[in-house]
Amino acid sequence: MLTRERIGTPEAFFLTVAAMIEVGTLVGAKDIVDKVGVDTWLVSPLETLTSLGAIYLVTKLAMKFPHLDLLGYSQLLVGKWLGWLLSLPVYVYWLGLSAEVSRVTVDVIKNTLLPRTPMEVILFTFILAAAYLAKQGLEPLARACVIIVIIFLPLTMLLFLLVIPRVRVENFLPFLPQGPWPVLKLALWRISNAEEMSFFLILVPFMQKPKEAWKAASLGYLLVMVVVVIVLTTCQGVLGVDKLKYTLIPGLAVTQLAEFAGTFIERISLLFISLWVIIVFPTVSSLLWASSYLLGCLFNFKDYRMLAFYQLPVVYFLAIHPRSTFDVKRFFFFLQPLGLVVLVAIPVLLLMVSFFRFRGRGEL
């Protein structure tokens, strides 16, 4: 039996926020505009609604078994070996995500802050530091998330507020030129972008008030999506669709304009990237902590924390494999459908089994 720490609902909320905000938020507008063009700004609000449904499924399942983690209630519902097999894809998902987020972050660091430093050095240093925080355990990780979100998130959002006067309404027109279906289809597909909400498959037993898992998850996700909507809408409103398609890091391109908005800090865009990297850092640490914990459960290790370091060779190999920034999405293509499996298919399956096996018996 693994020793469990305890965190309160506020810590779970801040952990959710810190874990979900990635450097991908800075480049997300480019990915969306390639698919829906001028309707890019509509995708995130619709994505919020569809993803909240998936988050509800995840937390509903976990709250039915508040003293068990994913492996525990999976084995209770479908048997030892099938429960083990259902948990394995979640581990692969978290490990793959940690590699993808690390690579995207390192690419941004190299292209902006450290252009002369070998990418291998940046990557190794980044994941080693992330693993060190993950190894400390959930409580220190959650406290770090509280501090980082409270201090650094408002500062980064302030830079986007400085460029709002540069937003042009015509960059959002015409409205739905291809009809609503492309936007709706992309919003459904992007449910898997709520990747870190899958933490609640194992996080609920660590909470002091497990019944508040849905509250922490939903409020944390809504705050993150407010940030995402502000960033993506500002990028489209300032740059326009044509420029978005060819801008490598739209979020950075937009904040560079803040240097001409009456600010007194030189190269404020580089300060912005530095702040954003600090916010992203807990994402990789959280993924390494979650994958370490689940791996410890799968193989019944008493102390799972050191596994954060033992996983680093795999994370490093996966992250370094794409030859360029443009190859990253193609290499990690499997994470999108796997995310739908983890966030939707597995919870739905286990909820259905739970309904038929424990109908009328209440929560366990």
N, C-alpha and C positions, 0 to 999 in steps of 0.2 A: 504493500500500500504506500503510495507516494505521499510525502508530507505536503500539506497544502497551506499556503499563506492566506491571508484575508485582506480584502480591500472593500472599501465602502462604495456606495452608488456614485458619489462624485468622482472618486478615482477611476471607476469603470467608465464614466462619461468622458473624462479627460483622456484616458487611455484610448478610447474609441476615436476621439478627435485627432489626437497625435498620430495614431497608427494609420488613419485613413488619408491624411494629407501627404501626398507624394509629389515628387518633382514632375510626375506625369500630369499634374494639374496645370503646369506651365506650358506643356506641349499639347494638351488635350484638344484645344481648339483646332489645331491643324488636323488631327485625326478625324474630328467630326466634320469639318468643312469639306473634306474630300468626299464624304458620303452624302451630305444633304445640302451643301452649299449655303445659301443665304439663310436657311432655316436653322443654322447651327445653334442660335440662342434659345430655340424651343426645346432642344433635346434634353438638357439637364433638368428643367422643371418636370418634364414627363418621366424622365429616368428616376427622379426622386420618388414619384408615386409608385412606380412599378417595383423599385428596389425596397421600399418600405414594406410591401407585401412579402417579399422574400425574407426580410429581416424579422418580420412577425412570425413566419414559419420557423425560423431558426430559434428564436427566443421562446416561442411556444413549446417547441419540442424540449429544449433544455430545461425550461421551468417545470415541466411535468415530472422531471427526475432531478430535483434540485441538489441532491447529494451525490450525483453521479456525473462523470464526464462522458464524452462521446463514446469512448470504448466501453465504458461501463453500461450505459443504457442500450447501446447497440447489441452487446452480447446478451443482455437481459431480454431484448425483444426478438432477436433473430438467431441466437445461439452463439457459442464461443467463436467458431471459425468464421462464420459469415459476418459476425460483428467485427472481427479483426480485419477482414477483407474490406468492409465498408469504411473502416477508419484509415486504411492505407492510402487511398487516393487523397484524403484530406491532408495527410502528411506530405505527400508529393506536391500537392498544390501549394502549401505554405513554403516548402523549400524552394520550389520553382519561382514563387513570387519574390522571395528574399533575393534570389539571384537577379531577377529582372529589375526590381527596384534599385538594387545596388548598381547595376550596370547603367541604367538611365541616369541615376544621380551622379555617378562618376563621369559620364559623358558630359553632363552639364558643368561639373566642376572643372574638367579639363578644357572645355571650350571657352570658359569665362574667367576662372580664377587662376588656374595653374596650367597654362598652355604648354609650358616647356617640361613639365614633369611627366615621366612615363605613366601611361594609364595603369599599368600593372602595379606600380607603387601606390597610386591613389586608391585603387580598388582594394588591395591587400590591407592598407591602413584603415580604410573605411569599414570594411567588414570585421576586422579585428576589434576595432573600437566598439562596433555594434554588438559583437559577441560578448565583449567584456561587460557591457551593461545588461545584456540578457542573462548572463551567468549570475548576476547579483540576485536574481529572483524577481517575482512579480511585484512585490511591495515597493522596492527601490525603483523599478521601472515605472510603476504607476505614479510615484511621487515626482520622478523626472518629467513625466508627461504633463503633470499639473503645472510645474514651473515653466516648461517650455511653451505650452499653449498660452498661458496667461501673459507671459512677457513678450514673446516673439510674434505670435499671430497678429495681435493688433498693429504692431509696427509694420508688418508686411502689407496688411490691408490698407494702411494709411497711404502707401505709395500708389495704390490703385485709385484711391480717392483723389489724389492730386492730378490725375490725368482724365478724370471724368469730364471736365470742360471740353476735351478734345473728341469726345464721342459724337458721332454724326448719325442722325436718325436714318438717313438714306442708305447707310450700310446694312440696315435690317430689312430693306425692301428689295423686291416685291415679297408679299406674304404668301407662303405655301405655293410657290410656282409649280411644284411637282405634285401637289396634293398632300394630304396628311399621312398617307401610308408609309413613305420612306422614313419620316420622323418617328412614327409610332413603332415601326419595326426596329429601328436603331435603339430607341428607348428600352424596348424589351430585351434586346441583345445585350445592352449595357448594364443589365442587372448584375452581371458578373463583375462589374467595376466596383461593387461594394465588397471587395474581396475580404478586407479585414473584419467585416461584420461576422464572418465565419468563426472568429475567435470565441463567440458566445456559445459555440458547440462544446467548449471546454471551460469557459470562464465562469459560468454560473456557480459551480460549487465553491469557487474562491470568493464569492461575494458574501458580505455580511448579511445582506437582504436579497436572497435569490429572487424573490417575487418582483423585485424592481429591475430585473434584467431588461425587459422590454422598454422601460422608461429610460434607462441609461443608453441603450442601443439606439432607440429612435431619436432621442434628443441630440445625442452625439452625431448621428448621421445627418440630421437636419441642419445642424450648425456647419458641418463640413460642406453640405450642398449649398448653403448660403455663400460660403467662400468660393466654391466652384462656379456658381452662377455669376458672381461678381467678376471673377477672373475671366471666364470665357466670354461673357457679354461685353466686358470692357475691351478685350482683345479684338472681338469682331467690330465693335463700335468705333474703335480707334483706327485699326489697320484696314478693315474692309475684307471682303471675301477673297479678292484676288491676291492681296499681299499675304493673307493667312496661309494660302496654299503653298507658298514658297518661303515661309519664315520658319527656321528650325526651332526656335524657342520663342513663341509669341509672347509669353508672359514677360520675358526679359526685354523684348523689343518694345513693349508698351511702357515698362517702367523706365526705360532709358529716356522717354519723353518727359519724365518727372524732373529731370535735370533742368528743363527749361520752363518749369512751372512755378518759379519763384523760390525754389529750395536753395539752401546755401551749402549743402554737402556735395563735394566734388565726386563724380563717378558713383552716383547714388544707386545705379543699377547693379553695380558689383556688391554694394552693401546689401541690396535686396537679395541677391543670390546667396550671399553668406547667411543671411537670416533664414532663408527658405531651406537651405541645407540643414541647418540646426533643427528646423521643424520636422524635416523628413527623417532625420537620424533615428528617432524612436520607432519609425515604421519598420525598418530592418531589424532593430533590436526586438520588437514585439513579435515579428515573424519568426525570428530565431528562437525566442523563448517558447512560442507556441509549438513549433516543430520539435524542439527539444523535449518539451513536456509530453507531447503525444508519442514521440519515439520511445521515451522512457516507459510510457504506459504499454506500448505495443510489445516491448521486450522485457517488461517488468524490472526496470532498473530502479534501485532505491533512490539514487541521487541522479537526477536528470540534468542538472544545471551545466555540468561540464560538457554535455553533448553539444552545447552551443558552439564550442570550439572544435569539437570533432567533426561537425558538419561543414566547417569552413572550406576544406578542399573541394567538396562537391559544389558548394555555392560559388567558389572562385572559378572553377572549371566551367560551370554553366554561364557565369556572368562574362567571362573573358572570351567565350567561344565565338559570338557574333563578331565579324571582322570590322563592321562599321556601325554607326548609329542607326543607319537605315535598315540594317539586317536584324536589329534587336526584335522588332515586332514579328518578323517572319520566323525567327528562331523560337520565340516563346508563344507561337500561335496557339499551342495546346491549352494555354492557361484560360483563354476565354470560354471555350466549351466546358472545360473542367470546372470553372467557376460556377457555371449553371448547374452542374451536377452537385457540387458541394453546397451551394446556397439554396437550391430548389429541389432537385431530384432526391437526394438523400433525406432531407427533412420530411418531404412529403411521404416517402416510402416508410420511414420510421413512425411518423404520425399515424399513418393508416394502420400499420401493424399494432401500434399502441392502442388505437381506438377499438380494434376488434379483440385484442387480448385482455385489455384492462377496462373495458366498458363497464361503467357503473361502480368502479372501485376507487375513483378519485385519483389524485396525484400521489406518486410514491415518494 
